[in-house]
Structures are given as structure tokens and as C-alpha cells.
Amino acid sequence: MSQKNIALSKTNLIICSIAVIIIILGFLLMTGPSTTFESGFEQDIFSARRIKLAPIVCLIGFVLMVFGILYPSKEKEIKEVKVKK
């Protein structure tokens, strides 16, 4: 597959991959035991990890994803300048 057919450069794809890993980490931080009628009330559903940390980690991942998509590619700019000349 040639570089012309890919919308994002290698740098963009690396940033987006890191963002996906961070988002998955945030969702994993949200996991834990649930409250059911049989087992009684579970206090862990209100832990700081699940309510504060995990959403912040996910938000950082989503912001990084947008940054990775919008990050300007220097390699493509150099190629475009060479083609115009």
C-alpha cells in the first residue's frame, strides 16, 4: 500500500494508537464489582477511581485522538512543496 492512499501519516497513526490505548485503559479503570440485590450494596461503585480518575483518563485519550487526527504532517508538506516546484 503506498503512502498516497493513506489519509494520515505515520506520526498521526502512532498518536492515534496511543490515544486508543489510553481510552481502553480509562474504560478498564471503570470496571469493578456491580451492585445486585442478592449481594447487597457495593461501596466500590462510588470509588474515586471509577468516578474521577477513569473519566479523566478517557477524556485525555479522546483529546489526544483529535490531536492525532488534526496533527499536521511535515512529510506531506515537504512532498507538496517539491511537487509544486
Contacts in CASP RR format, 6 or more apart in sequence:
PFRMAT RR
TARGET T0000
AUTHOR 0000-0000-0000
METHOD contacts of the structure
MODEL  1
MSQKNIALSKTNLIICSIAVIIIILGFLLMTGPSTTFESGFEQDIFSARR
IKLAPIVCLIGFVLMVFGILYPSKEKEIKEVKVKK
3 9 0 8 1.000
8 16 0 8 1.000
8 68 0 8 1.000
8 69 0 8 1.000
8 73 0 8 1.000
9 73 0 8 1.000
9 75 0 8 1.000
9 76 0 8 1.000
10 75 0 8 1.000
11 71 0 8 1.000
11 73 0 8 1.000
11 75 0 8 1.000
12 68 0 8 1.000
12 69 0 8 1.000
12 71 0 8 1.000
12 73 0 8 1.000
15 64 0 8 1.000
15 67 0 8 1.000
15 68 0 8 1.000
15 71 0 8 1.000
16 65 0 8 1.000
16 68 0 8 1.000
16 69 0 8 1.000
18 64 0 8 1.000
19 61 0 8 1.000
19 62 0 8 1.000
19 64 0 8 1.000
19 65 0 8 1.000
19 67 0 8 1.000
19 68 0 8 1.000
20 65 0 8 1.000
22 57 0 8 1.000
22 58 0 8 1.000
22 60 0 8 1.000
22 61 0 8 1.000
22 64 0 8 1.000
23 58 0 8 1.000
23 61 0 8 1.000
23 62 0 8 1.000
23 65 0 8 1.000
25 57 0 8 1.000
26 54 0 8 1.000
26 55 0 8 1.000
26 57 0 8 1.000
26 58 0 8 1.000
27 54 0 8 1.000
27 58 0 8 1.000
29 49 0 8 1.000
29 50 0 8 1.000
29 53 0 8 1.000
29 54 0 8 1.000
29 57 0 8 1.000
30 50 0 8 1.000
30 54 0 8 1.000
30 55 0 8 1.000
32 44 0 8 1.000
32 50 0 8 1.000
33 42 0 8 1.000
33 44 0 8 1.000
33 45 0 8 1.000
34 42 0 8 1.000
34 45 0 8 1.000
35 41 0 8 1.000
35 42 0 8 1.000
35 45 0 8 1.000
44 50 0 8 1.000
END
